[in-house]
């Protein structure tokens, strides 16, 4: 068996993995095969590969995608992205015929080493709270619980149209808002969460280059009562998935509940106007203001998730 990075010819196998082995998430996301395959093909265009190679050369890769193949067949995968202090692992999956051979452990060790080489002290991943076998594996190799979170979904976003109009204080996000909002988000997180997953302005501003690469349309709004931004949410739609996506809302402690709900309604209605059948997000348990705002416009918690972490040393 060979451990290597993703290649364009792996796209169809990777799509099959997502559809077969992540049924709960797939039911929410609704991956569109053509859109998904288009994104993978974009990753391997000569100009994109040049940019990614240059980023890796200066030790700033935006992701690593490890796979294991056996005789030309894709049998295991994982995706690694990077935040300020951590490598974030997702899509850890092993073909059932190849389980109990240490393949998941091998992929996670590759992710750990790649994260350490970037100078990041932590490795982080999410696991469904109900997935006891996966949790047991992660705990055996040193992961421990950082926080509880959950998928939230709004199944009837068209009911939110036309959305709020003329709500005082709600305006489009400006990049200059990011530092104040990141500070609000940081103050609302437990110290250990902020140490592992620190709030940064970069998380809020995003990248138009990444959005174009992922075939996404992205926008964001803030609640600003006149003294500066106090709440924020972003929304995205992609050709790769049926569902629209919201960020976990940032809601400052002094924001009125009706203003927070109107902010979220604005974002969800924007998604609905693009004819998505549902809108989803992931929200940490400690984000009580964000959860209340989502529930205020019809979102419901559907899948409990745990975020785990370990040192890369």
N, C-alpha and C positions, 0 to 999 in steps of 0.2 A: 504494500500500500504506500501511496505517495501523499505527503502533505505539501500543498502548494497554495498559491493565491488563485482567486477566481479568474476564469477565462470566458470569453464571449460565448464559446460553445457550451458552457455550463448553464446558460440562461434557462432553457426549457426544463432541465432537471431541477434547478433551483426553484422555479415556479411550482413544480410538482411537490417539492418538499414543503413549501409554505402551505399549499392547499391541503395536503394530507396530514401534516403533523402539527399544525397550529389551528385546529378547527374552531376553537372559541374565538380567537383573534380574527381568523379569516371570515367568520360569520359577521363580524362587525365591519371589517375593512372592505370586504368584497373586491379582492384583487382583480383588475382587468388585465387579462393576459397580454393583449396587444400593447397596452400602455406600459406594463411591467417590462416586457421584452424590449420595447423602445428605449427605456432608461438604461437597461444593461448594455444595449448596443451603443448608446451615447458614451458610456464609460470607456469604451474601447476605440472611440474615434482618435485619430492621430493627435489632434490638437488637445483633446482632454487628457490623453495619456502623457503628453508632453508637460502639461501643467502639473499633473499629479506626480510625475517624476521629479520635477523641479521642487515641488513642495517636500517630497521625501528627501531630496538632496539637502535641503536646508532644515531637515528634521521637523517639518510641519505637515506630515500627511494628514488628510482629513478623515481617512478611514483605511482599514485593512480588512480584506475579506478572505479568510482562510477556508480551504476545502480539503477533504481527503478523498482520493479516488482509488479504486481497486479495479485494475484491468480496464481502465477507461470509463468506469462507472462512478458517478458521484455518490458517495456513501455517508458523508458528514460535512457540515458547514458551520461557520460562525462568522458574524460581522463584528468588527471592532471599530468604534468611533472614539473621539477624544474630546474631553472637556478640560477645564483649567487644571484640575488636580487628579483626573482619573481617566482610565480607559473604560469605555462602556461597551459591554458585550451584549449582543442580541442574536437571535436566530441560532441558538445552539441546538442542533438537531442531528441525530444519527439514525440511519436506516435501521429498522427493527432487526433485520438479519445480521447486523454488525454490532449490536449492542453487547455490553459486558465484555468488550475487548479493550477498554481504555481509550477509545477514540475521543470521547467528549473531554476526558482529562487531558489528552494530548492537545486538543484545540485550545482549551483554556490555558494550558501552559504556554502555548505559542502567543496567545493574547497577553498573558502576564509578562512575558519577555519583551514583547513589542511595546507594551506600556512602560515598562521600566526603561527601555532604551530611549523613550521620549522624555524621561525625567519626571514622569507622573508617579506619585506614591501609591495610588489605589487602583484596584480593578473592581468594577461594579457591574451587576447584572440584575435583571428583573425575572422573577419566576412566579407562575400562578400559585396562589396560596394553596390550592387544592392538589398541586402536583408534588405529592410526598416523595416519590422516588428521585425526582430531580433535586428537590431540596436536600434530601439525605446525601446525594452525591456532592453537592456544593459545600455542604457543611463538613464533609469528610476531608475536603481539600482546603479548608481554612476560611470559607466564607461565613459571615455572620450577618444577622438582620440589621439593616440600617433604618428602615422605616416601612410602614404599610402604605399602600396606595391602591387605586382602583380605576378601572375603566368606567367612564360615564358615557351614556348615549342619549341622544334625543331622536326618537323614532319618527317624529312627525314635524320636521323643521319647517315644512310649508305652512304650518299653523302660526309661525312667528312672523310671517310676511304681513304687511310690508316692512315691519320693523319699526323701532322708535324713530320719530322725526322731531327735530328741534329740542332734544333733551339737553337742558343746560349743563355745560361742563364736559360733554362727550365730544371729542374731536379726534382727527387722525393722529396717529403716533408720529412723532418727530425723533430722529436719531438723538437729538440733544436731550430728550426725556430719559434716555436709557440709564445714566448713572443714578439719578434719583430713584427710579423704579427698582433697579438692582439693589439699592440700599434698603428699600422697603421690603423686598423679597427676603433679603438676608436676615433682617431683624425678625421676620416671621418664622424662621426655620430653627429647629433645635440645633445647638452648637455642633453636635457631631455630624449632622447632615450638612451644615454649612462648611465644616472642615473638609468633608469628602467631596461634596458637590456645591462649591461656593457659587453664589449668585454673581454674575458678571454682566456688564453692559452688552458684551458680545452676544450673549444668549438672546437678547431682546432685539438687536439690530439685524441679526441674520446676515445672509449673503445673497445678493441677486444672482451671482454666478452659480451658487449651489441650487437656488430655486430653478434656474433655467436648466441645469443639469438634470434635476429630478422632475422636470415637466410640471412644475407647481406654480400656482398663482397664490401669492401670499400678501396679506395686508394686516394692519393692526390699528387699534384705537386706544385712547386713554380717557380717564375721567380726571378732569382738571377744573377744580372749583374756582380757579383764579390765582391760587397760590403755588401752582406747580402740579405735575401729575401725581395722582394718588392711587390710581388703579390702571390696569393694562390687561389687554387680551389680544391675541393674534388669531387669525383664521387662515386656513389654506385649503385648496382643492387641487387634486392632481389627476392626471389622466391615468395613473396607475391604479387608483382605487375608486370604488363607488362612493365611499364615505367622505364627507368633509371633516376637517380636523380643527379643533381649537387648542390653543396652548392651555396649560393650567393657569387660570386667572391670577394675577397679582392684585390683591385688594388691601389697601392700607386700613389701619384700625379705625380711622375717623370717617371712612367712606359710608354714606347712608346705604342701607340695604337696597332701596329702590334704585339708587344710582348704579350700584354694582350689578344688579339684575338687568338694568337697561343696557349697560355696557356689553354684557354677555349676549343679550338678545340682539344687539346690533351685529355682533360677529356671527351668531348662528343664522340670522336672517340673510346676511351676505352670502353664506354658504347655500342657504335654501334657494336664493335667487339664481344660483348656478345649477339648480335641479339635482342636488344630491339627495338620495333617499334617506340618509341619516347623517347626524353629526356626532362625532365622538371626541373624547379627550381622556387623558390620564391625570388624576389629581391626587396628590399626597394627602394622607389623613390629617396632617397638621395644618393644611390649608383650609381652615374652617370658613373663612370669608369667601374663598373661591367656590367651595362646595355649596354654600348657601346660595350664591349667585346663580350657579348652574341649576340647582334644584328649583330656584324661583322661576325659571323659564322652561321647566319640564324635563330637564335631564334627570336620569336615574342611574344609580350605581349598579353595574351588572357583573363585573368580574373582579374579585379581590386579588391583589398582586402584592408580593413582597419584593423590596429592593434589598439586595445583599451586597456586601463588600468585603474585601480583604486587602491586606498589604501586598505589594508586588515584590517585597524584599525576599 
